[in-house]
Amino acid sequence: MTPFLAQTGSWISFDVHGLAQQFWNNTVDGLALGGIYALVALGYTLVYGVLKLINFAHSEVFVVGAFATWLTFYGLGFRPGATPVLSVFEIILFLAIACLAAMAASGGTAVLLERVAYRPLRKRNAPRLVFLITAIGASFAIQQGLRLVFGLNQQPQIRLLQPETLFRLFGAAVTNIHVILFVAAVLLWFVADYFVNRTRLGRGIRAVAQDPDTATLMGVNKERVIVITFLVGGLLAGAAALFYMMRIPQGAIYNGGFLLGIKAFTAAVLGGIGNLRGALLGGFILGLVENYGQSLFGGEWKDIVAFVVLIVVLMFRPTGILGESLGKARV
């Protein structure tokens, strides 16, 4: 690794050779990681599109799904340690059960959060700053509740599926985990996009996002639309939690959603918050940039590079890559 300003003993590195050598490995892994960011980012962008609210408690909705995944695996009889020998059918079945449990837990948490924390504020016409403070407070409340139940330490990992190389892309190993994460993220985004743009409930979401008062006058039940919006965001976060647990080398932890939530929000802003396609694009870009930055500058700069890229993009395009002005954000 070639030090940057080596004569001064600088602590930052600039390893172009390392980036070139690991380019395709970073690309494959970055797209898989970006899929997780994209699914969580969809929840942020949906809620913002409808309520103009940055729901910072969404990261804890994700963590609830992670614990639900772990508890489901444990309840099905699997234990930390060696990966069990299962048939393809059994793996699909157990992963599907865990996914449904995680989605139900996260979706239920999101709806409860809307009911308890945000609805009373809407009825009182509270200022948006109060909503933001409440979101931060709810995030800490859920986080500390998880700490009381599960403790400070990470849960030992339960793995049903070991990474196995399916094929190689320009020398980079593409594993079954990579394929599952990427394909699942795209499929779930497609379902969410179809739901919002092609269904009756989706039309209600878009109507409330564009003009809540006019939508109400036209017969749209705004409260039901808001609940559905939180539910859909929670379901996507629950699915992302399962995929995250399949990828990381450790189990769930009570504060595990903090950094990932910030990155997912960054992905939503990068792509254009209030734009579903922007959330998907922003997630993939963020995953790629993180991995490229890790090879170029060193692992300790991985998180910093992602946020620097966000700042640079917003300097030249404040609405994000695909977004409109925030005052006219649409889903």
N, C-alpha and C positions, 0 to 999 in steps of 0.2 A: 504494500500500500504506500502510495507516494504522499508524504505529508505536504500540506498546503502551507507555504511559508515555513519550510522545514528549518531554515536557518535560525528562526526565532523560537523553535520548539513549540509551534502552535499545536493546540489540541484538536483542531479540525483537519480532516483529511479530504482529499479530492482524488478519488480512485476511478479514473475513467476506464482503465483496463478492467477493473473488477466489475464495473457496470456493464461493459460490453460482454464480458465472459458470462455473467449471470443474467443477461438481458431476458432471454426466453424463460428461464426459471422464474424470474421475478414477474414476468408478464402473466404466466399461468397462475401463480399463487396470488398475484394482485387482483386478477379478475375474480377468483374465488372469494377472496376477502372482500372485494368491492361489492359482491352480491349481497353479503351480509349487511354492509353499510347501507346499501340501496333499500333493502327491505325495512330497516329501521327508519331510514330517511323518509320513506313513504308516509309513515305515521306522522312525522313532524309536518310534512308538506300538506297532508290532508287537513289536519287540525288548523294549520295556519290559513289555508285557503278558505275555510268556512268561518272561523272565529277571529282570524287575525291574531291568534294567540300562539306564542312560542311555548309549547308544553314541555318544559324541562323535566317534568316527572316521567316522561315517556321512556327515559333510560331505565328507570326502576320497573316500569311495566315489562321491559325486556328481561330484566333480572328475574322477575317473578316467573317468567317462562323458562328461564334457565334452571331454576330450582324445581319447577314442575317436571321438566325433562329428567332431571336427576332422580327425583322421587318416583317417577314412573318406571324408569329402568330398575330402580331398587325394588319397587313393588312387584315387578314382573319376575323377580328372583335373581337378577343379575347383581354381581358384587364387584367392587374394585379389584383390579389385578389383571389376570390373564384374559384376553379376549375369547369369548365362548365360540365354539365351533357351531355355526348355524348355516342352514341352507339359505339360498337366495330368497325363497318365499318367506322364511322366518324373519330374515333381516328386514325385508320390506314391511312385513306385518308389524313387527315390534317398533320400527321407526315410525310407521304411520300412527300407531297408538300413542307413542311419545309426542309426535307432532300435534295430534289432536288435543292431548292433555295440555301441552304448552300453550297452544292457541286458545284453548278454553280459559286457562288460568290468566294469561295476559289480556285476553279480550274482556274477561270479567273484571279484572283489576282496572282496566281503562274505563269501562262503563261506571264502575263504582267511584273512580276518581272524578269523573265528570259530574256524577250525581252529588257527591259529598263536597267537593272542593270548588267546582266552577259554577254549577247551576245556581246556588244561592247568591253568588256574586252577580250573575246576569240578572236575576230578579231584582236586585238592588241597583242595577245600572252602575256598577262599580267602575272606576277608571281602569284603563288597561294596565297601568302600573301595578294596581292591586292584583290583577290576574297573574302578572309576571311574578310578583313576590309570593303569591299563593302557590304557583307552580314550583318554585324553588323550595318552599317550605314543605310541600307535599312530597317532593323528591327525597328530602332528608328524612321525613317521617316514615316513608315506606322503607328506605334504606336501613334506618335504625330498627324498624320492626323486624326486618329480615335478620339483622344482626342478633337481636334478642332470641329469635327462634333457632337460627342455625349456627350462631357463634361467629367468632372473628376469623376462623381459619377456612381455607378452601375445602370444599367437599372432595374426597378422593374421586378421581375420574373413573367413570364406568364407560367402557368403550365396547360397542357391539360390532364395529366394522374397522378393520385395520386398513390403512392406506395401501393400495396395490396399484402398480403401474399398469395402465390399460394400453397406452401407446405413447409415442414420443413426438413432440412438436419441435422441430429444429434442434433436437438433442435434449430438450427439456422433458422430464417425466411428467405425464399427465395422469394423475391417479383417479381412482373411483371417487374419492372425496372431492377433488377439484370439479369433476364432471357433475356430481350431484349438486354441489353448491351453486355452480354457474347456471345449470339448467333450471334448477328449482327457483332461483331468483328471477330469471327471465319469465318463467311460466307464471309465477305469482304476481309479478308486475303486470303481465298481460291480463290476468284475471282481474286485478284491481283496475286497470285502465279500461277494460271492457265494462266492468261494473259501473264505473263513474260516467263513462261516455255513451253507453248503449242501453242501460236499464232505466226503469222508471224511478227507482230510488236514486240512481246516479244523477238523473236529471234534477231531482230535488236538491241533491248536494250542490250541483253546479248553480242552481237558481239561488240558493241561500248564499253561496260564495260570492255571486255577482251583486245581489241586492236583497238582503234579508227582509227588509220591510215590504218590498214589492212582492217577493215570493210568498210572504205570509198572506198578503191581500189576494193573491192568486190561488190560495187554498193549500199551500205547502205547509205541512206541520214542521215548523222550525226546530222544535225541541226534539222531535223524533229524528230529524236529519242529523242533528248534532250528536245524539246518542249513537246513531249508526256510524257516523264518521269516527268517533272514538273507538267503537267496536272494531271496525275494519282496520284501523291503525294498530289496535292491540293484537288482533289476529295475525297480522303480518309480523309484528314484533315477536310473538310467540314462535312462529315458524323460524324466524331468524335466530332465536335462542337455541333451538334444536341444532341448526346448522353450525352455529358458533361452538356448541358443545362437541360437535363432531370434529371440529377443526383444531381447537386449542388443546394443548397437552395437559391441562389441569381441569379440575371440576369447577362448579359454581361457587361464587363468593358474594357476600352481601353488597359490596361496593364495586362489583365487576362491571356495572353498566355506566360508571361515571365517564371514563375516557371514551368508551365506545359510543356513548350517547353524544358526547361533544363532537366526535368525528362524524357520526351520522348526521347531526345537525349541520356540520360543515359541508357534508356532501349535498344536503338539501339546498343550502345557500349557494354552493358552487354551481349546481345545475340550474338553479332558479327556484326559490322556495315558492310554493303554490303551483308547481308544475310537476305532474307525475313523471313525465318523460325526463325532466331535468333531474329528479331524484335518482332515477336509474343511472343516467349518464354520470351524475356527480359521484355516485357510489363507486362506479367502476374507475373513474378517473382518480379518485382519492386512493383507492386500493393500489392502483398502478404507481402513482406518484410516491406513495409511502415506500413501496418496495424498491423502486428505482433510487430514491433518496438514501435508503439504507445501504445499498451497495456503493453509492457514489460518495457519501459523506460519513458512513459508519452507522452502526445500529442505534447509537444513542441519539442520532439526529432524525430518526424515522418519524417521530410525531411532529417535530418542529417543521420539517420540510413540508408536510401536508398543509399546515396552517399558513406557512409563508406563501405557498402557491395560491391558497384562497385569497389572501390579501392582495397579491399581484393581480389575480383575475378581477377582483372587485374594484381595483383601482381603474381598470380600463373598461369594465362592464359591470357596473354596480348592481344590475338586476340579475346577475348570474348568467351562465352560458345560454340557457334557453328561456329564462324568466322574463316577465314584464316588470314594470315598476311595482314596488311592493304594495302601493296603494290600490293597484288594479290586479292583484294576484288572482289567478284563477286555477281551479283544479280541472 
